[in-house]
């Protein structure tokens, strides 16, 4: 037997090692941090901003010069020209267009931040689902253990002739019902694990994911006026529209510069050859574009219309933000109050009811149905409290989304 112990300990060690690798316990903050690093959609947002930055750098560049070679042959005379033409930014549009490009980058960053917040909200809601499924499973398993102990007592009493077979069968039937609920909750837990794993590296094993934390959150909810102020200051989608409106103002200024003439300079060398002599010299030409047909009037009109549209969108979003914050704050506050009052008014009383029914049954005052009913009421109240706590947590998450981040007092 002593020779087999090293093999047994090796098997146990390997099992613990594999289990430790597969089991992945995560807090909400750790799940969010892991999502930001591993999920491809976050990289999509990052590269979208980089595209805007590349566009901005491109718009700062001057127009490339053109090089031409011309040969003129008339009779006995031949002339060769090598010319370079460069358009000069005398209108001031290049500077304004570069400013527009920089503003486009800030708009892209704000939109990416808004998309990331929506993504984080989805992760937090899925994490809440997993946390709820875990706590529901633990609560149901405690109920099975409590009734299992009662079944053991009833079985002993039946064998000693002090209890009835009906009492034992009725209690065993109640245990079977709760065990079915445990299996149902296990399905909900697996579903939440799969959904949470979808936010991580493709191929992440969902069965090992375990949420760490509590459904309850006692953080103070600030006043409505404070939350509305935070929302307008922190909402990335609102900031994106504000920046976009400023961008259209700059676009309009750049379009107005089309009313000014543009200038191009051509310089180069000339070589003339004849039957008796050869000569070389230089060529210098200034070309002025006269804005007769296109004075930028349509571009200005488009920029004015776009600015008006963006301003209207910003005002509409502002109205929506205010109402959204009001609704989410009221929902979070009421669910939290409801969960707290339910804990005092129902859960605590249900626990006391179970103790009273058990003591009365042992004294012969109550039957098994009253005891089972007390256990059923207690279990139902504990599960109901979990649902209310999860609803309060989801409402708090939606409130964070409504104000553009974590609430601060």
N, C-alpha and C positions, 0 to 999 in steps of 0.2 A: 504493500500500500504506500510505503514511503516513496518508492520509485515513481509512482503515478502522480505524486503531488506537484512536482515541477511542471508536468504537462498540463495539469488542471490550472495552476496559477498562470501559465502562459496563455491558455485559452481565455481565462478571465481578463487578463491584461489586454489581450488583443481586442476582446469585445468592448472593454471600456474605452480603448483608444479609438475604435471605429465609431462608437456611440458619441464620443466627444467631438469627433470631426463632423458627424452628421447633424448633431444637435447644435442649433444656432439660436441663442437667446439674444434678443434685441430689445432695447428701449425704443421709444418713439424717435428720440433724437438720433440714435444710432441707425435706425431704419432710414430716416431722411438723409443722413450723411452718406449712407451706402448707396441710396438711390441716386444722389447727385454725382457720385463717382462712376457708377456702373451702368446706368440706363442709357441706351443710345439716344433717346429723345433729348436728354440734356445736352449731349454733344451736338445735336441738330441745332439747338438754340445757340450754342456757342459759335458754331460755324456760320450761322445766319448773321450774327453780329460781325464776325470777321469779314464776311462778304461786304457788308456795308462799309467797314473800315477801308477795304481795298477800293471800293467805289469812290470813297472820299479822297483817297490819295490820288486816284486817277484824275479826278476833276481839278486837282491843284496843278496838274502838269500843263505846260504851254503846248500849243499846236506844233507839231513837227515841221521843220523847214522842208521846202521842196528844192530839188536840184535838177536843172534842165540843161541840155546841150542842144544848140541850134546851129545849123550850117546853111548859109545862104550862098547860092552860086548864080551869078548873073553875068553872062558873057565871059570875060576874062578875069573878073573879080570874084574872089571867094572870101566870105566872112564867117568866122567861127565864134560862137558865144557859149560861155559856161556861166550859168546864172544860179544864184541861190535866193529863194524868196522866203521871207519870214513874216507872218502876221504878228503885229504888235498889240498887246492888250491895253490899248489906250482908253477903251470904254469903261474900264473898271469892272466889267462883268466877271472876269476870272476870279477876282477876290470874293465877289458875292456868291459865285457858284461854289467856291471852296467852302464858304460859310454855310451854304445850303447843305453841302455834303457832310460837314461836321454835325449839323443839326440832325441830319438823317441817321447818323450813327447813334446819337443820343435817343432818338425815337426807337430805333431798333433795339437798343439796350433796355429801354423801358418796356417794350412789348415782350422781350424775352423774359424779363423779370416777372411780368404778369403771367405769362405762360408757365413759368417755373412755379409760381405760387399756386396756380390751379393744379399743377401736377403734384405738388406737396400736399395740397388739401386732399386729393384722392388717396395718397399714401396714408395720411392720418386717418381717414375714414375707414380704409381697409384694416389698418392696425387696430382701430376700435372694434371692428367686427371680430377680429381674431381674439382680442382681449375679452370681449363679451362671451364668445364661444368657450373659451378656456374657463372663465369663471362660472358659466352655466354648467359646464361639465363637472367642475369641482363641487358645486352645490348639489347637483343631482347625485353624485357619488357619495357625498355625505349623507344624503337622504337614504340611499340604498344601505349604507352601513348601519344607520340608526334603525331602520326597519329590519335589517338582517339580524341585529341583536335581539329585537323583539321576537322575530321568528324563532330564534334559538331558544328563547325563554318559553315560548308557546309549545315548542316541540318537547322540551323537557317536561312541561306540565302535562302535556298529552300522554307522555309515556308513564308518568306517575299517576295518571288518572285524575288530575286536578283541573285539566283543561279540555276543551272540546276540539275535535278535528276541524270543525267549521272555522274556529278562530285561526288555526294555523293556515288553512287553505286560503282564507280571506287575506291574511297578512302576506302570504307568499304571492298571491295574485297582485297585490299592491306593489310588491317588490319587482315583479315582472314588468308591470306598467312603467315604473321608473327606469328600469334597465333599458327598456325600449326607447325612452326619452334620451337616455345617455347615448345610445347609438345614433339617434337622430342628430343630437348636438355634435357628435363626432364628425358627422358629414358636414355640418355647418363649419366646423373648425377646419376641416380639410379644404373646403371651398375658400375660406379666408386665407389659408396658407398658400394655396395656389395663386390667388390673386395678388398676395403680397410678394411672392417670389417673382411674379411677372415684372416687378419694378426693379429687379436686380439683374445681374449678369445672366444672359440666356443659358439655360441648363441648370440653374440653381435648384437644388432638391427642396421641394416645399415641405415635405413631411417633418423635417428637423427644425423648422422655424417656430420659435416660441416667443410670444410677446411678454415683456416685463413691464409692470406698472399697475396702476389702479384706475378703475373707471371713474371714480369720484375725483372731483377737482374743486378745491375750496378757494381758488384764487378769486380775489375780489373783482367784480365786474364794474368798470368805471361808469360814470354818469353818461347819459346820452349825448350831451353837448360835447364832452371830451372825446367820445368815440367818433362823432361826426367830424370833429376837427382833425383827429388822427387819420381818418379815412381820406379826407381831401389832401392831406399832406403826404400820405404813404401809398395811396393806390397808384400802381404803375400804369394802369390803363388810362386813368385820368391825366397823369403826368405826360403820357405819350401823346394824348390829344392836345394838351397845352403846348408841348414842344412842336407838334406838327403844325399847329396854327402859326407859331412864330416862324417856322420854316417856310410856310406859304407867303408870309410877309416879305421874307428875304427873296423868295422866288419872284415876287412882284417887283421888287426893287431891281433885281437883275434883268427882268423883262423890260422895264422902263429904260434901261441903258441901251436897248436896241434902237432908240431914237437918235442916238449919237452916231456919227460916222465912224467906221472902222478903218484902220490903216495897215497897209502891208508894204514892206520895203524889199526891193529886189536889187541885188548887187552882184557884180561878176566881172569877168574878163572878156575882152573882144580882141580878135586877131583878124586883120585884113591882109589879103594877099592879092597882088596884081602881077601883070607881066613884067613890070620893071621894079617894083618895090614891095616891101612887107612892112606892116606896122602893127603895133599892139597898144591897147588902152584898156580903159575900164568902162563899166556900165553901171549906172545908178538910177533906179526908178522908184518913185513913191506912188502907191496906188491907194486911192481913197474910195471906200464904199459909201455911196450916198443912199441913205434910208428913204427912198421914195415910195416903194411898193410895200415893203414890210417894215413897219415902225414898231413892231412888238405889241401892237394893239390887241391881237388875239391872245398872245401869251399873258398879257396883263389881265385881260378879262377872265381867262381861265384861272389865274392865280387868285383873283378876287372872289370868284365863285367857290373855289376850293377852300379858301379861308373862311368864307361864310358857312359852308357846309360843315367844316371841322368845328367851328365855333358852336353851331347848333348841336352837333354830336356831343360836344363837351358839356353843354348845358343839360342835354337830355341825360347824359351819364351822371351828372351831378345830382339831378333829381332822383335817379335810380339809386345812387349810392346812399343818399340820405334815407330813403324809404327802406333800402336793404338793411342798413345798420339798425334802423329802428325795429324792424321785424326780427332780425337775428338776436338783438339784445333782449327784446321781450321774450323770445322763445327760450333763450339760454337761462334767463333769470327765472322764468316760471317753471321750467323743468327742474332746475336746481332746487327751488323751494318745494316743489311737489315731491321730489325724491327725499328731501330731508324730513318733510312732514309725514310721508308714507313710512319712513324708517321708524319714526317714533310712534305713529298711530297704528301701524299694522304689523310690522316685522317684530318689534319688541313684544307686542301683545300676543302675537302668534307663538313666540317662543315660550312665553309664560303659560299660554293655553295648553301647549304640549306637555309641559311639566305637570300642570293640574290634572289633565286627562290621564296621564300615566300613573300618577299617585292614586287617583280615584279608581282606576282599573285594578291596581294592586290591592286596594281595599274592598274590591267587589262592588263598588258603587256604579261604575260604568262598564259597558260592554266593549268588545274589541272594535266595533264600528265607530264608537266615539273616539277611541284612541287613534285609529287610522284616519279619521276625519281631521283630528287635531294635527297629525303629521302632514296630511295633505294640505291643510291651510297654511301651515308654517312653510312648507316647501314652495307652495304657490306664491306666498308673499315675498319670500327671498328671491325667487326668480323674477317677480314683478319689480322688485327694487332694482335688480340688475338691469332690466329693460329701461327703467326710468333713468338710472345713472348713465347708461349708454346714450340715451336720447339727449340728456343734458350735455354729455361730452361731445356728441355730434353737433349740437347747437353751438357750443363754444368754438368748435373748429370752424363752423360756417361763419361765426362772428369774426374770427381772425381773418378769414378770407374776405369778408365784407369791408374790413378796415385796412386790408393790405399787409397784414402781419400779425405778430403776437400782440395782444392787448397789453397796454401799460397803464397803471393807475394814474 
